[in-house]
Every structure is written in C-alpha cells, then in structure tokens.
Amino acid sequence: MTRLGPTELIIILVIVILVFGVGRIGKIAGELGGGIRAFRDGLKGDDEEETKESADSKDSAEEK
C-alpha cells in the first residue's frame, strides 16, 4: 500500500473544497471543534463530580 504524498493531499483538498465550498468546510470544522470541546468538558465534569463525591463521603465519614 502506498502512502499519500503532498501532491496527492493537495489534490484531495482541492476536490473537497470544490465539492463542499469554503464556507461549508469552515462550518463543519467549527462544529467538529465544538463537539470535541463538549466531549472534553464532559470528561472533565465527570472527574469533578467523582472528586466532589469523594470529598462529600470523606466529610460524612469524619462527622460520624
């Protein structure tokens, strides 16, 4: 299997731009970035919830 060189990548990029248009590619890229950001925030939110629950359970155990 051959690898794609810079010339082939440029040709593919030009074809994609011709098919979708510059504005649509920018919109797709923005939505993709937003999805990745939301995914990261979701993962970070889970970690914060677990840390908060651990701290709450420690406080409850110390009160008893």
C-alpha positions in Angstrom: 0.0 0.0 0.0 1.4 3.4 -1.0 1.4 6.4 1.2 -0.2 9.7 0.2 2.4 12.3 -0.7 2.0 16.1 -0.5 0.8 16.3 -4.2 -2.0 13.8 -3.6 -3.1 15.5 -0.4 -3.3 18.9 -2.2 -5.4 17.3 -5.0 -7.7 15.8 -2.4 -8.0 19.1 -0.6 -8.9 20.9 -3.8 -11.5 18.4 -4.7 -13.1 18.7 -1.2 -13.1 22.4 -1.5 -14.8 22.2 -4.9 -17.4 19.8 -3.6 -18.3 21.4 -0.3 -17.2 25.0 -0.7 -15.1 27.1 1.7 -17.9 28.3 3.9 -19.3 24.8 4.4 -15.9 23.4 5.3 -15.5 26.1 7.9 -18.9 25.4 9.4 -18.1 21.7 9.6 -14.7 22.3 11.2 -16.4 24.6 13.7 -19.0 22.0 14.6 -16.3 19.3 14.9 -14.3 21.6 17.2 -17.4 22.3 19.3 -18.1 18.6 19.6 -14.6 17.8 20.7 -14.7 20.7 23.3 -18.1 19.4 24.6 -16.6 15.9 24.9 -13.6 17.2 26.9 -15.9 19.2 29.2 -18.0 16.1 29.7 -15.0 14.1 30.7 -13.7 16.9 32.9 -17.2 17.2 34.5 -17.2 13.5 35.4 -13.9 13.8 37.1 -15.0 16.8 39.1 -18.2 15.0 40.2 -16.2 12.0 41.3 -13.8 14.2 43.3 -16.8 16.1 44.8 -18.5 12.8 45.8 -15.3 11.5 47.3 -14.9 14.7 49.3 -18.5 14.6 50.5 -18.2 10.9 51.5 -15.0 11.8 53.5 -16.8 14.6 55.3 -19.7 12.3 56.1 -17.3 9.7 57.5 -15.5 12.2 59.6 -18.7 13.5 61.1 -19.7 10.1 62.3 
